[in-house]
């Protein structure tokens, strides 16, 4: 995707959605914060600062399974890369 200045993106979304600029900005902040919260929550889980039960309740079983699969695959790749061949 081509990267456009945020002002261009904002103008486009306002025009296409027929919403006022303040509503679009509020929605963008809300979505951005949700994404940042989720990323921080996952990192806290992977670093052992959040329990498995908490992340399960927050994100659900399917999302947790994906996170743990990716973590385990990464660990296997690192172990393979560090193994004497």
ChimeraX attribute file (.defattr): number of C-alpha atoms within 10 A of each C-alpha:
attribute: neighborCount
match mode: 1-to-1
recipient: residues
	/A:1	3
	/A:2	4
	/A:3	7
	/A:4	9
	/A:5	8
	/A:6	9
	/A:7	9
	/A:8	11
	/A:9	12
	/A:10	16
	/A:11	13
	/A:12	12
	/A:13	16
	/A:14	17
	/A:15	12
	/A:16	9
	/A:17	9
	/A:18	10
	/A:19	11
	/A:20	12
	/A:21	14
	/A:22	10
	/A:23	11
	/A:24	17
	/A:25	14
	/A:26	11
	/A:27	12
	/A:28	13
	/A:29	12
	/A:30	12
	/A:31	12
	/A:32	12
	/A:33	12
	/A:34	12
	/A:35	12
	/A:36	12
	/A:37	12
	/A:38	15
	/A:39	12
	/A:40	12
	/A:41	18
	/A:42	18
	/A:43	13
	/A:44	14
	/A:45	17
	/A:46	15
	/A:47	10
	/A:48	10
	/A:49	11
	/A:50	14
	/A:51	12
	/A:52	13
	/A:53	11
	/A:54	12
	/A:55	18
	/A:56	14
	/A:57	10
	/A:58	13
	/A:59	13
	/A:60	12
	/A:61	12
	/A:62	9
	/A:63	13
	/A:64	18
	/A:65	12
	/A:66	11
	/A:67	15
	/A:68	12
	/A:69	12
	/A:70	12
	/A:71	13
	/A:72	12
	/A:73	12
	/A:74	12
	/A:75	12
	/A:76	12
	/A:77	12
	/A:78	11
	/A:79	11
	/A:80	11
	/A:81	10
	/A:82	9
	/A:83	8
	/A:84	6
	/A:85	5
